[in-house]
Amino acid sequence: MSSNAQLTTGPEALEPGQGPPPVLDATGVAKAYTRWRRLSRRKVPVLTGADLALAAGEVVGLVGENGSGKTTLMRILVGDLAADSGTVRLSGTMGYCPQQPIVYPRLTCDEHFELFGAAHGMRPAAQRDATGDLYAQLGFERYSSTRADQLSGGTLAKLNLGLALLPDPDVLLLDEPYAGFDWDTYQKFWGMVAERRTRGRSVLIISHFIADEQRFDRVIKLSDGRTWSS
């Protein structure tokens, strides 16, 4: 992040009488982009002080119109984009499922899981076990040796989600995760979310609209550069 923003990891000290700290805590996050017009430039604010806290075992939705800054905030939370100001504190590990899958076209699904497992420092046996579980849960094991550039959009979405889930992160951030899912995969997805909640894992789901609101512990709205509890 920039010199005006702070990103920290690890547990924070608690004041006497306080409960456990959030596993993810963003405060006062601001971001503006530079827009050029002819020979002049101007700053266009996207986030003007967004706050978001995620407790252990909590499933939270973040909703906003297209262009409201949802993906910008997500990229800042995962450290992919520097904020202009604000703080982001993370306690534990994080998994990220971007809206557009970031894959290697010539690698198979198996090769993706092996590569991502190595990047996360997973032992080969643990990576293979986790991969097998994800294939079974999401129902795409028959594509294990299929290259990414030969997958359908729905199967590519499953691979995208599986790679984020592979290391069993404490915090899972999902940007429009089920846009390409059929009904059966959509139901499997929510089963996996519920299972993670019972184990104290946290999930943040970003979408331009929220269906099945009862599945969430909270829904937060992003508008005018700020977050609001709905």
C-alpha positions in Angstrom: 0.0 0.0 0.0 1.0 3.6 -0.2 2.7 5.5 2.5 -0.7 6.8 3.7 -2.2 3.4 4.1 -1.3 0.5 6.4 -1.7 -3.2 6.0 -0.9 -5.4 9.0 -1.2 -9.0 9.8 -1.3 -11.0 13.0 -3.4 -10.6 16.2 -3.9 -7.2 17.6 -3.6 -6.3 21.3 -6.9 -6.2 23.2 -8.1 -3.7 25.7 -9.4 -5.2 29.0 -13.0 -6.3 28.6 -12.9 -6.5 24.8 -13.9 -9.6 22.9 -11.8 -11.2 20.3 -10.7 -8.9 17.5 -12.1 -9.2 13.9 -10.1 -11.6 11.7 -10.3 -8.9 9.0 -10.7 -5.2 9.9 -10.6 -2.4 7.4 -11.0 1.2 8.6 -11.2 4.5 6.6 -10.2 3.0 3.3 -10.0 5.6 0.6 -9.0 5.3 -3.1 -9.2 7.7 -6.0 -8.2 7.1 -9.6 -6.5 9.6 -12.0 -8.6 10.4 -15.1 -7.1 12.2 -18.0 -9.1 14.5 -20.3 -7.2 16.2 -23.1 -4.1 17.7 -21.3 -5.5 17.9 -17.8 -6.0 15.3 -15.2 -8.3 15.0 -12.2 -8.8 12.6 -9.3 -12.0 10.6 -9.3 -12.8 9.3 -5.8 -14.1 5.7 -5.7 -13.8 4.9 -1.9 -14.0 7.8 0.5 -13.7 6.1 3.9 -15.0 2.5 3.7 -15.1 0.4 6.9 -15.5 -3.3 7.1 -15.0 -5.8 9.9 -15.3 -9.6 9.6 -15.5 -11.8 12.7 -14.5 -15.5 12.9 -17.2 -17.8 11.6 -19.1 -15.0 10.0 -20.6 -14.9 6.5 -21.0 -11.3 5.2 -22.3 -9.9 2.0 -21.1 -6.7 0.4 -23.5 -5.3 -2.1 -23.4 -2.3 -4.4 -24.2 -1.1 -7.8 -21.9 -1.5 -10.7 -19.1 1.0 -10.4 -19.6 1.5 -6.7 -16.1 0.4 -5.9 -16.8 -3.2 -4.7 -13.9 -4.8 -6.7 -11.6 -1.9 -5.8 -12.3 -2.5 -2.1 -11.8 -6.3 -2.5 -8.4 -5.8 -4.3 -7.3 -3.5 -1.4 -8.4 -6.0 1.2 -6.3 -8.8 -0.4 -3.3 -6.5 -1.0 -3.5 -6.4 -4.8 -4.1 -2.7 -4.9 -2.7 0.1 -2.7 -5.2 2.4 -0.9 -4.6 6.1 -0.7 -5.3 6.0 3.1 -6.8 3.8 5.7 -5.8 0.6 7.5 -6.4 -3.1 6.8 -5.6 -5.7 9.5 -5.7 -9.4 8.9 -5.4 -12.1 11.5 -4.8 -15.5 9.9 -4.6 -16.6 6.2 -6.7 -15.3 3.3 -8.0 -16.9 0.1 -9.2 -14.8 -2.8 -11.6 -15.8 -5.7 -11.5 -12.9 -8.2 -14.5 -12.3 -10.5 -12.4 -13.1 -13.6 -10.5 -16.3 -13.2 -6.7 -15.9 -13.2 -5.5 -19.2 -14.7 -2.8 -20.5 -17.0 -4.6 -21.5 -20.3 -2.2 -24.4 -21.1 -2.2 -26.0 -17.6 -4.7 -28.7 -16.5 -6.8 -28.4 -13.4 -4.5 -30.9 -11.6 -1.5 -28.8 -12.6 -3.2 -25.6 -11.3 -3.8 -27.3 -7.9 -0.2 -28.5 -7.7 1.1 -25.1 -8.6 -1.1 -23.2 -6.1 -0.5 -25.8 -3.4 3.3 -25.3 -3.8 2.8 -21.5 -3.7 0.9 -21.9 -0.4 3.6 -24.2 1.0 1.4 -27.2 1.2 2.9 -30.7 1.5 2.2 -32.7 -1.7 0.1 -35.3 0.2 -2.0 -32.6 1.8 -2.5 -30.8 -1.5 -3.7 -34.0 -3.2 -6.1 -34.7 -0.4 -7.5 -31.2 -0.5 -7.8 -31.3 -4.3 -9.7 -34.6 -4.2 -12.1 -33.2 -1.7 -12.7 -30.0 -3.8 -13.2 -32.1 -6.9 -15.8 -34.2 -5.1 -17.6 -31.2 -3.4 -17.8 -29.2 -6.6 -18.3 -32.1 -9.0 -15.7 -31.6 -11.6 -13.2 -34.4 -11.1 -13.6 -35.7 -14.6 -11.9 -32.5 -15.8 -8.8 -33.0 -13.7 -6.6 -33.5 -16.7 -8.3 -30.9 -18.9 -6.5 -27.7 -19.8 -8.0 -24.5 -18.6 -8.5 -23.1 -22.1 -10.7 -26.1 -22.9 -13.0 -25.7 -19.9 -16.6 -24.4 -20.1 -17.3 -21.1 -18.2 -19.1 -23.0 -15.4 -16.2 -25.5 -14.9 -13.7 -22.6 -15.0 -15.7 -20.9 -12.2 -15.4 -24.1 -10.2 -11.6 -24.2 -10.7 -11.4 -20.5 -9.7 -13.3 -21.2 -6.5 -11.4 -24.4 -5.8 -8.0 -22.7 -6.0 -9.1 -20.1 -3.4 -10.4 -22.8 -1.1 -7.3 -25.1 -1.5 -5.3 -24.0 1.5 -8.5 -23.8 3.7 -7.9 -20.1 4.6 -9.2 -18.5 7.7 -10.8 -15.7 5.6 -12.2 -16.3 2.2 -13.0 -13.3 -0.1 -15.2 -14.0 -3.1 -16.0 -11.5 -5.9 -19.2 -12.5 -7.7 -18.3 -16.2 -7.1 -21.4 -17.9 -8.4 -22.1 -15.9 -11.6 -21.3 -19.0 -13.8 -22.8 -21.7 -11.6 -25.8 -23.8 -12.4 -28.4 -24.5 -9.7 -26.8 -27.7 -8.5 -23.4 -26.0 -8.1 -25.0 -23.0 -6.5 -26.5 -25.3 -3.8 -23.1 -27.1 -3.3 -21.4 -23.7 -2.9 -23.7 -22.7 -0.1 -23.2 -26.1 1.6 -19.5 -25.4 1.5 -20.0 -22.0 3.0 -22.1 -23.4 5.8 -19.5 -26.0 6.6 -16.8 -23.3 6.7 -18.9 -21.3 9.1 -19.2 -24.2 11.5 -15.4 -24.5 11.7 -15.0 -20.8 12.5 -13.9 -19.8 9.0 -15.1 -16.4 7.6 -16.5 -15.6 4.2 -17.0 -12.2 2.5 -19.1 -12.3 -0.7 -19.2 -9.3 -3.0 -22.1 -9.0 -5.5 -24.1 -6.4 -7.3 -27.2 -7.9 -5.7 -27.8 -10.3 -2.8 -30.2 -13.3 -3.2 -31.0 -15.7 -0.3 -30.2 -13.0 2.2 -31.1 -15.4 5.1 -27.8 -17.3 4.3 -25.8 -14.2 5.5 -25.1 -13.1 9.0 -24.9 -9.5 7.8 -25.2 -7.6 4.5 -23.3 -4.3 4.0 -24.0 -1.8 1.3 -21.4 0.2 -0.5 -22.5 3.5 -2.0 -21.0 7.0 -2.3 -17.6 5.5 -1.5 -18.7 4.4 2.0 -20.1 1.3 3.6 -23.5 1.1 5.3 -25.2 -1.6 7.3 -28.5 -2.6 5.6 
